[in-house]
Amino acid sequence: MKGYKMLIASFILASVPALGQFDRMGMGQVHLQSTTGSMYGEGYLRQAVKSYTRDLVSPNDGVVESAIAHTTFLKINEPQLDLREPCAIVAGLAESGRTSVIRYKAYLATIVFESPASFAGKLKAESTESNQYFSEIASMVQKSLLGQNLR
């Protein structure tokens, strides 16, 4: 019985930090949608930018990767937002991120930051949580660099 209680306690202790990282702002997974008319209020978006900026310097690699994806999504779909600080952090991650995955995703994001209108409405990934999101960005960048039409 004592071992059973210890096992349950360890599961609870292990799940608390994960829950805090999953849904810090009540957003959970952001589904990609065209946001020509923003579905979020300005205050909500400013708070999201603050949260993602904080997450970009997290010691958790998965949190950093997710923040890169969400910052990229915001740059494409909410061009009116002031994203100078998170974009600068992402540029630094492209050069000196902890892992090759972080550096690669940050590099792709910096390309998006240079020309977000080139990517607007063209990504088909269902969410920023999937690797498909960055695969589509990489494919579009490759086509662009090879001189092919993005359409």
N, C-alpha and C positions, 0 to 999 in steps of 0.2 A: 504494500500500500504506500509506504514511504517513497519507494522508487517511482511509482506511478505519479505521485504528487510532484516529485522533482522533475519528471518528464514534462508534465503539463506546465509547470512553472517556467521551464526553459523555453518551451514553445511560445508562451506569452511574452517573455522577455525578448525573445528574438524577433517577434512580430511587431512590437511597438515602434522601433526605429523605422522599419520598413513602411508602416502605415503613415508615419509622419512625413516621410519623403514622398510617398505616393500622392498624397492629396493635401499638400500644405495650404493651398488656397481654395480648396473645394472644387478644383477643376478636374482632377483626374486626367484622363486621356483627352487630348484636344483632337477633335476630328476635323479634318481639313474641309473647309467649305469656302466658296467664294464669298468674300466679305466686302463687296462694293459698298454696301450699306452695313457698317459694322454692327454685329450682333451683340457686342459688349459695350458697356459704357466707358467713357474716357477715364474715370477713376479706376475702374477695374483693370483697364489696359495698363495704366501707369503702375498699378500694384503688380501686375504680371511682369512688367519690365524689371521692376526692383527685385522680384523673386528670381527671375531668370538670371539677372546680373549676379546675384548672390550665389546661385547654383553653379555658375560658370567657374567659380573658384572652390567648389566643394572638393573634399578629399575622396569622394566616391566617384569613380570613373563613369558609372552609368548615369549618375545625376548630371555630370558635366556633358555627356553626350546628348542627353535629353534636352538640356538647356540650350545647346547649340542648335538642335533641331527646332525647338520652339522659338528661339530668337530669329532663326532663318524664316520660319513661317510668318512671324510678325512683320519682318522686313518686307516680305512679298505682299502680304495681305492687308497690312495697316501702315501704308507709307507715311502717314502724317505723324506717326510716333517718333519721339526723339530717342533713337537707339545708338547714339554715339558711344556711350560707355560700354554697353555689352558688345557692340561691334569691335571696339578697340581690344577688349579682352579676348574675343574670338580670334582676332588677328594675331595676338600674342600666342594663343594656343596653337595656331597653325604652325608657328615656328618652334615653340618649346613645350608643347603639350606632353603630359606624362607618358602617353601610349601612342603607338602609331595610328590606332583607330581615332583617337581624339585629334591628332594632328591632321589626318586625312579629312575627317568630317569638318573640322574648322577651316581647312583650306577650301573645301567646296563651298562652305558658307561664305567665305570672303569673296569668292567669285560671284555668288548671288548678291552680296551686299553692293558690289560695283554696278550691277544692272538688274535690280529686282523686277522691273517691268518685263524683262525678257522671260521670266519664269512665271509671272502672274497668270493664273488660270490654266496652266499647262501641266501641272503635276497631277497625277492620278492616284497617288498613294492615299489610302484611307485614313491614315493618322501619322503624326510625327513620331510615334513610338516604334514604327517599323523600320527595318533596314531598307525597305522598298523606297522610302522617301529619299534617302541619300543616293540610292541606286538610280533613281529617275533623274536626280540633279546631275549625277556624274554622267549619265547618258546624254543629257542635254548639253552639258559642257563639252563632252567629246565631239558631238555633232557640230557644235558651234566652232570649236577649234579646228575641225577638219573642213570647215567651210560649207557644211551642209545646212539646209534650212531647218530651223527649230520646229516648224509646224508639222 
